[in-house]
């Protein structure tokens, strides 16, 4: 498994969204993109796939490029979040467990720092 495999990127997106939700933090798309560490088109493709499967909601995409849009005006209309199905998928899917093992402790530390730095929802 490689750091840019679909499953690893999906795991990182879902993990960040879940931790933000549990911690009462606002999702920061720029921080999420940096945490995931892939190009914008690939990030958008994975996020779009996760949203079409019902694992996440609230992402808004550029109609032409498929890139995730995160302008301040759209942030008011849409707030990306993991769904219950997404949380179950991360916890129960064998490919997600392999992605978690691959990402390892270094990702968990980076994830904690990214969520800690996020603004509070309150």
Buried (B, 14 or more C-beta within 10 A) or exposed (E): EEBEBBBBBBBBBBBBBBBBBEEEBEBBBEBBBEBBBBEEEBBBBBBBBBBEEEBBBBBBBEEEEBBBBBEEEBBEEBBBBBBEEBBEBBEEBEBBBBBBEBBEEEBEEBBEEBBEEBEEEE
